[in-house]
Amino acid sequence: MDFLFYILLGAGVGFAVGLTGVGGGSLMTPVLVFSGIPIKIAIGTDLLYAAATKAVGSVGHSRLGNIRWRLVFLLALGSTPGAVLTAFVLRDIFNGPVDYTPILNVALGLMLILTSLVLLLKNYSLKINTPIAIKQDWLYRQAPIITVLAGFVLGILVTLSSVGAGALCAALLLVLYPRIPVLHIIGTDITHAVALTLIAGFAHVLMLQSVDLNILCGLLLGSLPAVYLGAKVSIKIANRYLQIILGSLLFIIGLKFILF
């Protein structure tokens, strides 16, 4: 019965991802925690879940030529050591999950709030992405260095929360590289997210023993077909209103993790 529950849970989250385009991490981890799964297991399992689901999208974007591999490399140059270093810190500095669980709660709450703001301001951010912004010459000259440093921060935050590899990274790329087509931003973001969540997920497996393979298999069985179905349905629904509702919900859930 538990395995069936995880299949249904994966289907529900997968359908929502296909419907709204919101990353699975911002939905899956809170749902797992609210279902009674310890937060460290929820985060570790969700990281590998995200790597598997995003890999499907990455293959599609690769075939369409939507991936800027140089940007993927720059992001990974920062995010990979950030993820591994964070796992080492959680394992070697703290005595166990009891000590670092409050940090995971706060990190998850903050990342949910940031993701909700990115989601709610998504349309506005695209509108201000105009030639006026391109005049910020210094920012764009330093873009490669900033990309690596931002990747490092993302590696830390995603390893702590499993949230943000998609939405926050995409927002960053939109600001730093306004001349790049949005489809290329999306393809690059998804491809980097595959690498980051896979490395962070294996760090949780090897160093923190915080992945449940039974839950992972159930979630994948339910979500992969549901994502496709949600995408088909989304064509008939005003996606902007769904994102507003979902963004508001993520904001409230994020506050709950931080304050309670």
RABEL-V815940 format. One record per pair of residues at least 24 apart in sequence whose C-alpha atoms are under 10 Angstrom apart, sorted by the first residue. I is the first residue (numbers start at 1). J is the second residue. If there is no record, write none. Layout:
BEGIN
i=I j=J
i=I j=J
END
This chain:
BEGIN
i=2 j=214
i=2 j=215
i=2 j=218
i=3 j=214
i=3 j=215
i=3 j=216
i=3 j=217
i=3 j=218
i=3 j=219
i=4 j=215
i=4 j=218
i=4 j=219
i=4 j=221
i=4 j=222
i=5 j=215
i=5 j=218
i=5 j=219
i=5 j=222
i=6 j=32
i=6 j=214
i=6 j=215
i=6 j=216
i=6 j=217
i=6 j=218
i=6 j=219
i=6 j=220
i=6 j=221
i=6 j=222
i=6 j=223
i=7 j=215
i=7 j=216
i=7 j=217
i=7 j=218
i=7 j=219
i=7 j=220
i=7 j=221
i=7 j=222
i=7 j=223
i=8 j=218
i=8 j=219
i=8 j=221
i=8 j=222
i=8 j=223
i=8 j=226
i=9 j=35
i=9 j=215
i=9 j=218
i=9 j=219
i=9 j=220
i=9 j=221
i=9 j=222
i=9 j=223
i=10 j=49
i=10 j=215
i=10 j=216
i=10 j=217
i=10 j=218
i=10 j=219
i=10 j=220
i=10 j=221
i=10 j=222
i=10 j=223
i=10 j=224
i=10 j=225
i=10 j=226
i=10 j=227
i=11 j=218
i=11 j=219
i=11 j=220
i=11 j=221
i=11 j=222
i=11 j=223
i=11 j=224
i=11 j=225
i=11 j=226
i=11 j=227
i=11 j=229
i=11 j=230
i=12 j=219
i=12 j=222
i=12 j=223
i=12 j=226
i=12 j=227
i=12 j=230
i=13 j=219
i=13 j=222
i=13 j=223
i=13 j=224
i=13 j=226
i=13 j=227
i=13 j=230
i=14 j=53
i=14 j=219
i=14 j=220
i=14 j=222
i=14 j=223
i=14 j=224
i=14 j=225
i=14 j=226
i=14 j=227
i=14 j=228
i=14 j=229
i=14 j=230
i=14 j=231
i=15 j=222
i=15 j=223
i=15 j=224
i=15 j=225
i=15 j=226
i=15 j=227
i=15 j=228
i=15 j=229
i=15 j=230
i=15 j=231
i=15 j=232
i=15 j=233
i=15 j=234
i=16 j=223
i=16 j=226
i=16 j=227
i=16 j=229
i=16 j=230
i=16 j=231
i=16 j=234
i=16 j=242
i=16 j=246
i=17 j=223
i=17 j=226
i=17 j=227
i=17 j=228
i=17 j=230
i=17 j=231
i=17 j=234
i=18 j=223
i=18 j=224
i=18 j=225
i=18 j=226
i=18 j=227
i=18 j=228
i=18 j=229
i=18 j=230
i=18 j=231
i=18 j=232
i=18 j=233
i=18 j=234
i=19 j=226
i=19 j=227
i=19 j=228
i=19 j=229
i=19 j=230
i=19 j=231
i=19 j=232
i=19 j=233
i=19 j=234
i=19 j=235
i=19 j=236
i=19 j=237
i=19 j=238
i=19 j=239
i=19 j=242
i=19 j=243
i=20 j=119
i=20 j=227
i=20 j=230
i=20 j=231
i=20 j=234
i=20 j=237
i=20 j=238
i=20 j=239
i=20 j=240
i=20 j=241
i=20 j=242
i=20 j=243
i=20 j=244
i=20 j=246
i=21 j=119
i=21 j=167
i=21 j=227
i=21 j=230
i=21 j=231
i=21 j=234
i=21 j=239
i=21 j=242
i=21 j=243
i=22 j=115
i=22 j=116
i=22 j=119
i=22 j=166
i=22 j=167
i=22 j=243
i=22 j=246
i=22 j=247
i=23 j=50
i=23 j=53
i=23 j=54
i=23 j=115
i=23 j=163
i=23 j=164
i=23 j=165
i=23 j=166
i=23 j=167
i=23 j=190
i=24 j=49
i=24 j=50
i=24 j=53
i=24 j=54
i=24 j=162
i=24 j=163
i=24 j=164
i=24 j=166
i=24 j=223
i=24 j=227
i=25 j=49
i=25 j=50
i=25 j=112
i=25 j=158
i=25 j=161
i=25 j=162
i=25 j=163
i=25 j=164
i=25 j=165
i=25 j=166
i=25 j=197
i=26 j=108
i=26 j=109
i=26 j=111
i=26 j=112
i=26 j=113
i=26 j=115
i=26 j=116
i=26 j=161
i=26 j=162
i=26 j=163
i=26 j=164
i=26 j=165
i=26 j=166
i=26 j=167
i=26 j=247
i=26 j=250
i=26 j=253
i=26 j=254
i=27 j=112
i=27 j=163
i=27 j=246
i=27 j=249
i=27 j=250
i=27 j=253
i=28 j=162
i=28 j=163
i=28 j=219
i=29 j=108
i=29 j=161
i=29 j=162
i=29 j=163
i=30 j=108
i=30 j=109
i=30 j=112
i=30 j=161
i=30 j=163
i=30 j=250
i=30 j=253
i=30 j=254
i=30 j=257
i=32 j=215
i=37 j=212
i=37 j=215
i=38 j=97
i=38 j=101
i=38 j=210
i=39 j=97
i=39 j=101
i=39 j=102
i=39 j=104
i=39 j=105
i=39 j=108
i=39 j=161
i=39 j=210
i=40 j=97
i=40 j=100
i=40 j=101
i=40 j=104
i=40 j=105
i=40 j=160
i=40 j=161
i=40 j=162
i=40 j=204
i=40 j=208
i=40 j=209
i=40 j=210
i=40 j=211
i=41 j=204
i=41 j=205
i=41 j=208
i=41 j=209
i=41 j=210
i=41 j=211
i=41 j=212
i=41 j=215
i=42 j=161
i=42 j=162
i=42 j=210
i=42 j=211
i=42 j=212
i=42 j=215
i=42 j=216
i=43 j=104
i=43 j=108
i=43 j=158
i=43 j=159
i=43 j=160
i=43 j=161
i=43 j=162
i=43 j=163
i=43 j=200
i=43 j=201
i=43 j=204
i=43 j=210
i=43 j=211
i=44 j=159
i=44 j=160
i=44 j=161
i=44 j=162
i=44 j=197
i=44 j=200
i=44 j=201
i=44 j=202
i=44 j=203
i=44 j=204
i=44 j=205
i=44 j=208
i=44 j=209
i=44 j=210
i=44 j=211
i=44 j=212
i=44 j=216
i=45 j=162
i=45 j=201
i=45 j=202
i=45 j=204
i=45 j=205
i=45 j=210
i=45 j=211
i=45 j=212
i=45 j=213
i=45 j=214
i=45 j=215
i=45 j=216
i=45 j=217
i=45 j=219
i=46 j=161
i=46 j=162
i=46 j=163
i=46 j=197
i=46 j=201
i=46 j=211
i=46 j=212
i=46 j=215
i=46 j=216
i=46 j=219
i=47 j=158
i=47 j=159
i=47 j=161
i=47 j=162
i=47 j=163
i=47 j=165
i=47 j=193
i=47 j=194
i=47 j=196
i=47 j=197
i=47 j=198
i=47 j=199
i=47 j=200
i=47 j=201
i=47 j=202
i=47 j=203
i=47 j=204
i=47 j=211
i=47 j=216
i=48 j=162
i=48 j=194
i=48 j=196
i=48 j=197
i=48 j=198
i=48 j=199
i=48 j=200
i=48 j=201
i=48 j=202
i=48 j=204
i=48 j=205
i=48 j=211
i=48 j=212
i=48 j=213
i=48 j=216
i=48 j=220
i=49 j=162
i=49 j=197
i=49 j=198
i=49 j=201
i=49 j=213
i=49 j=215
i=49 j=216
i=49 j=217
i=49 j=219
i=49 j=220
i=49 j=223
i=50 j=162
i=50 j=163
i=50 j=165
i=50 j=166
i=50 j=193
i=50 j=194
i=50 j=196
i=50 j=197
i=50 j=198
i=50 j=201
i=50 j=216
i=50 j=220
i=51 j=190
i=51 j=191
i=51 j=192
i=51 j=193
i=51 j=194
i=51 j=195
i=51 j=196
i=51 j=197
i=51 j=198
i=51 j=199
i=51 j=200
i=51 j=201
i=52 j=194
i=52 j=197
i=52 j=198
i=52 j=216
i=52 j=220
i=52 j=224
i=53 j=190
i=53 j=194
i=53 j=220
i=53 j=223
i=53 j=224
i=53 j=227
i=54 j=166
i=54 j=189
i=54 j=190
i=54 j=191
i=54 j=192
i=54 j=193
i=54 j=194
i=54 j=195
i=54 j=197
i=55 j=190
i=55 j=191
i=55 j=192
i=55 j=193
i=55 j=194
i=55 j=195
i=55 j=198
i=56 j=190
i=56 j=191
i=56 j=194
i=56 j=224
i=57 j=186
i=57 j=187
i=57 j=190
i=57 j=191
i=57 j=194
i=58 j=186
i=58 j=187
i=58 j=188
i=58 j=189
i=58 j=190
i=58 j=191
i=58 j=192
i=58 j=193
i=58 j=194
i=59 j=187
i=59 j=190
i=59 j=191
i=60 j=187
i=61 j=183
i=61 j=184
i=61 j=186
i=61 j=187
i=61 j=188
i=61 j=190
i=61 j=191
i=62 j=184
i=62 j=187
i=62 j=188
i=62 j=191
i=64 j=183
i=64 j=184
i=64 j=187
i=65 j=183
i=65 j=184
i=65 j=187
i=66 j=181
i=66 j=182
i=66 j=183
i=66 j=184
i=66 j=185
i=66 j=186
i=66 j=187
i=66 j=188
i=66 j=191
i=67 j=183
i=67 j=184
i=67 j=185
i=67 j=186
i=67 j=187
i=67 j=188
i=67 j=189
i=67 j=190
i=67 j=191
i=67 j=192
i=68 j=180
i=68 j=184
i=68 j=185
i=68 j=186
i=68 j=187
i=68 j=188
i=68 j=189
i=68 j=191
i=69 j=187
i=69 j=188
i=69 j=191
i=69 j=192
i=70 j=144
i=70 j=188
i=71 j=144
i=71 j=147
i=71 j=148
i=71 j=173
i=71 j=177
i=71 j=185
i=71 j=188
i=71 j=189
i=71 j=192
i=72 j=147
i=72 j=148
i=72 j=151
i=72 j=187
i=72 j=188
i=72 j=189
i=72 j=190
i=72 j=191
i=72 j=192
i=72 j=193
i=72 j=195
i=73 j=147
i=73 j=148
i=73 j=151
i=73 j=188
i=73 j=192
i=73 j=195
i=74 j=144
i=74 j=145
i=74 j=146
i=74 j=147
i=74 j=148
i=74 j=149
i=74 j=150
i=74 j=151
i=74 j=152
i=74 j=192
i=75 j=144
i=75 j=145
i=75 j=146
i=75 j=147
i=75 j=148
i=75 j=149
i=75 j=150
i=75 j=151
i=75 j=152
i=75 j=154
i=75 j=155
i=75 j=169
i=75 j=173
i=75 j=188
i=75 j=189
i=75 j=192
i=75 j=193
i=75 j=195
i=75 j=196
i=76 j=147
i=76 j=148
i=76 j=150
i=76 j=151
i=76 j=152
i=76 j=154
i=76 j=155
i=76 j=192
i=76 j=193
i=76 j=195
i=76 j=196
i=77 j=147
i=77 j=148
i=77 j=149
i=77 j=151
i=77 j=152
i=77 j=155
i=78 j=145
i=78 j=146
i=78 j=147
i=78 j=148
i=78 j=149
i=78 j=150
i=78 j=151
i=78 j=152
i=78 j=153
i=78 j=154
i=78 j=155
i=78 j=156
i=78 j=196
i=79 j=147
i=79 j=148
i=79 j=149
i=79 j=150
i=79 j=151
i=79 j=152
i=79 j=153
i=79 j=154
i=79 j=155
i=79 j=156
i=79 j=157
i=79 j=158
i=79 j=159
i=79 j=165
i=79 j=192
i=79 j=193
i=79 j=195
i=79 j=196
i=79 j=197
i=79 j=199
i=79 j=200
i=80 j=151
i=80 j=152
i=80 j=154
i=80 j=155
i=80 j=156
i=80 j=195
i=80 j=196
i=80 j=197
i=80 j=198
i=80 j=199
i=80 j=200
i=81 j=151
i=81 j=152
i=81 j=153
i=81 j=155
i=81 j=156
i=81 j=196
i=81 j=199
i=81 j=200
i=82 j=149
i=82 j=150
i=82 j=151
i=82 j=152
i=82 j=153
i=82 j=154
i=82 j=155
i=82 j=156
i=82 j=157
i=82 j=158
i=82 j=159
i=82 j=196
i=82 j=200
i=83 j=151
i=83 j=152
i=83 j=153
i=83 j=154
i=83 j=155
i=83 j=156
i=83 j=157
i=83 j=158
i=83 j=159
i=83 j=160
i=83 j=196
i=83 j=197
i=83 j=199
i=83 j=200
i=83 j=201
i=83 j=203
i=83 j=204
i=84 j=155
i=84 j=156
i=84 j=159
i=84 j=199
i=84 j=200
i=84 j=201
i=84 j=202
i=84 j=203
i=84 j=204
i=84 j=207
i=85 j=152
i=85 j=155
i=85 j=156
i=85 j=159
i=85 j=200
i=85 j=203
i=86 j=155
i=86 j=156
i=86 j=157
i=86 j=158
i=86 j=159
i=86 j=160
i=86 j=200
i=86 j=203
i=86 j=204
i=87 j=156
i=87 j=159
i=87 j=160
i=87 j=200
i=87 j=201
i=87 j=202
i=87 j=203
i=87 j=204
i=87 j=205
i=87 j=206
i=87 j=207
i=87 j=208
i=88 j=203
i=88 j=204
i=88 j=207
i=88 j=208
i=90 j=160
i=90 j=204
i=90 j=207
i=90 j=208
i=91 j=204
i=91 j=207
i=91 j=208
i=91 j=209
i=92 j=207
i=92 j=208
i=96 j=208
i=97 j=208
i=97 j=210
i=100 j=160
i=101 j=160
i=102 j=257
i=102 j=258
i=103 j=160
i=103 j=161
i=103 j=258
i=104 j=157
i=104 j=159
i=104 j=160
i=104 j=161
i=104 j=162
i=104 j=257
i=104 j=258
i=105 j=160
i=105 j=161
i=105 j=254
i=105 j=256
i=105 j=257
i=105 j=258
i=105 j=259
i=105 j=260
i=106 j=160
i=106 j=161
i=106 j=254
i=106 j=255
i=106 j=256
i=106 j=257
i=106 j=258
i=106 j=259
i=106 j=260
i=107 j=156
i=107 j=157
i=107 j=158
i=107 j=159
i=107 j=160
i=107 j=161
i=107 j=162
i=107 j=163
i=107 j=254
i=107 j=257
i=107 j=258
i=108 j=157
i=108 j=158
i=108 j=159
i=108 j=160
i=108 j=161
i=108 j=162
i=108 j=163
i=108 j=164
i=108 j=253
i=108 j=254
i=108 j=255
i=108 j=257
i=108 j=258
i=109 j=161
i=109 j=163
i=109 j=250
i=109 j=251
i=109 j=252
i=109 j=253
i=109 j=254
i=109 j=255
i=109 j=256
i=109 j=257
i=109 j=258
i=109 j=259
i=110 j=157
i=110 j=161
i=110 j=163
i=110 j=251
i=110 j=253
i=110 j=254
i=110 j=255
i=110 j=257
i=110 j=258
i=111 j=157
i=111 j=158
i=111 j=160
i=111 j=161
i=111 j=162
i=111 j=163
i=111 j=164
i=111 j=165
i=111 j=168
i=111 j=250
i=111 j=251
i=111 j=254
i=112 j=161
i=112 j=162
i=112 j=163
i=112 j=164
i=112 j=247
i=112 j=249
i=112 j=250
i=112 j=251
i=112 j=252
i=112 j=253
i=112 j=254
i=112 j=255
i=112 j=257
i=113 j=247
i=113 j=248
i=113 j=249
i=113 j=250
i=113 j=251
i=113 j=252
i=113 j=253
i=113 j=254
i=113 j=255
i=113 j=258
i=114 j=163
i=114 j=164
i=114 j=167
i=114 j=168
i=114 j=247
i=114 j=250
i=114 j=251
i=114 j=254
i=115 j=163
i=115 j=164
i=115 j=165
i=115 j=166
i=115 j=167
i=115 j=168
i=115 j=171
i=115 j=247
i=115 j=250
i=115 j=251
i=115 j=254
i=116 j=167
i=116 j=168
i=116 j=243
i=116 j=244
i=116 j=245
i=116 j=246
i=116 j=247
i=116 j=248
i=116 j=249
i=116 j=250
i=116 j=251
i=116 j=252
i=116 j=253
i=116 j=254
i=117 j=167
i=117 j=168
i=117 j=244
i=117 j=247
i=117 j=248
i=117 j=250
i=117 j=251
i=118 j=164
i=118 j=167
i=118 j=168
i=118 j=170
i=118 j=171
i=118 j=247
i=119 j=167
i=119 j=168
i=119 j=171
i=119 j=240
i=119 j=243
i=119 j=244
i=119 j=245
i=119 j=246
i=119 j=247
i=119 j=248
i=119 j=250
i=120 j=240
i=120 j=241
i=120 j=243
i=120 j=244
i=120 j=245
i=120 j=246
i=120 j=247
i=120 j=248
i=120 j=251
i=121 j=171
i=121 j=243
i=121 j=244
i=121 j=247
i=122 j=167
i=122 j=171
i=122 j=240
i=122 j=243
i=122 j=244
i=123 j=240
i=125 j=171
i=125 j=174
i=125 j=175
i=126 j=171
i=126 j=174
i=126 j=175
i=126 j=178
i=126 j=182
i=128 j=175
i=128 j=178
i=129 j=174
i=129 j=175
i=129 j=177
i=129 j=178
i=129 j=179
i=130 j=178
i=130 j=179
i=131 j=178
i=131 j=179
i=133 j=175
i=133 j=176
i=133 j=178
i=134 j=175
i=134 j=176
i=134 j=177
i=134 j=178
i=134 j=179
i=136 j=176
i=139 j=175
i=139 j=176
i=139 j=177
i=140 j=175
i=140 j=176
i=140 j=177
i=140 j=178
i=141 j=176
i=142 j=176
i=143 j=173
i=143 j=175
i=143 j=176
i=143 j=177
i=144 j=176
i=144 j=177
i=146 j=172
i=146 j=176
i=147 j=172
i=147 j=173
i=147 j=176
i=151 j=192
i=151 j=196
i=154 j=193
i=154 j=196
i=155 j=193
i=155 j=196
i=155 j=197
i=155 j=199
i=155 j=200
i=156 j=200
i=158 j=193
i=158 j=196
i=158 j=197
i=158 j=200
i=158 j=201
i=159 j=196
i=159 j=197
i=159 j=199
i=159 j=200
i=159 j=201
i=159 j=203
i=159 j=204
i=160 j=200
i=160 j=204
i=162 j=196
i=162 j=197
i=162 j=200
i=162 j=201
i=163 j=197
i=164 j=193
i=165 j=189
i=165 j=190
i=165 j=192
i=165 j=193
i=165 j=194
i=165 j=195
i=165 j=196
i=165 j=197
i=166 j=190
i=166 j=191
i=166 j=192
i=166 j=193
i=166 j=194
i=167 j=193
i=169 j=193
END
